Amino acid sequence: MNTSDLKADLINRISQLKEKTMMEEIQKLLDFELNENEYILTESQKYRIAEGQAEYKNSAYLTEYKANQDIEEWLGEK
């Protein structure tokens, strides 16, 4: 599907939406992508970011290598 076909398809599908919340989510995504508005984080999102930063600072994370090892070990047990 080329760009103009994709745009036409999206416009058509968006025009058929009935749920306001879905339209608002699409608007947020477009605003973010087009840098028209600052993305506002919820308190829950801010908390999770702070939590992740603290875990990283305390080295409480898995490397990709270790995570893959754990997954392989878990799959081998099945």
C-alpha positions in Angstrom: 0.0 0.0 0.0 1.5 3.3 -1.0 1.4 6.5 1.1 -1.6 8.1 -0.5 -3.6 4.8 -0.3 -2.6 4.5 3.4 -3.7 8.1 4.1 -7.0 7.5 2.3 -7.6 4.3 4.2 -6.8 5.9 7.6 -9.1 8.9 6.8 -11.9 6.5 5.9 -11.5 4.4 9.0 -11.2 7.4 11.3 -14.4 8.9 9.8 -16.3 5.7 10.7 -15.2 5.8 14.4 -18.0 6.2 16.9 -16.0 6.0 20.2 -14.8 9.4 21.4 -12.0 7.9 23.5 -10.5 6.2 20.4 -10.6 9.5 18.5 -8.9 11.2 21.5 -6.2 8.6 21.6 -5.6 9.0 17.8 -5.4 12.8 18.3 -2.9 12.4 21.2 -0.7 10.1 19.0 -0.8 12.6 16.1 -0.1 15.6 18.3 2.8 13.8 19.8 4.2 12.8 16.4 3.7 16.2 15.0 5.1 17.9 18.1 2.1 20.1 18.4 1.5 19.5 22.1 3.6 18.4 25.0 2.8 14.9 26.1 1.5 14.9 29.6 2.3 11.9 31.8 -0.1 10.6 34.3 0.9 10.3 37.9 1.1 6.6 37.5 3.4 6.9 34.5 5.6 9.4 36.4 5.8 7.0 39.3 6.8 4.1 37.1 9.5 6.2 35.4 10.9 7.2 38.8 10.8 3.6 39.9 12.6 2.4 36.8 15.3 5.1 37.3 15.8 4.1 40.9 16.1 0.4 39.9 18.7 1.3 37.2 20.7 3.5 39.7 20.8 0.5 42.1 21.7 -1.9 39.3 18.4 -3.8 39.9 17.9 -4.8 36.3 18.6 -7.7 33.9 21.0 -7.4 31.0 19.6 -8.6 27.7 22.0 -11.5 27.9 20.8 -12.5 31.4 17.2 -12.1 30.4 17.6 -14.3 27.4 19.4 -16.9 29.6 16.5 -16.9 32.0 14.0 -17.3 29.2 16.0 -20.2 27.7 16.2 -21.9 31.1 12.5 -21.4 31.7 11.6 -22.8 28.2 13.8 -25.8 28.9 11.9 -26.6 32.0 8.6 -26.9 30.1 
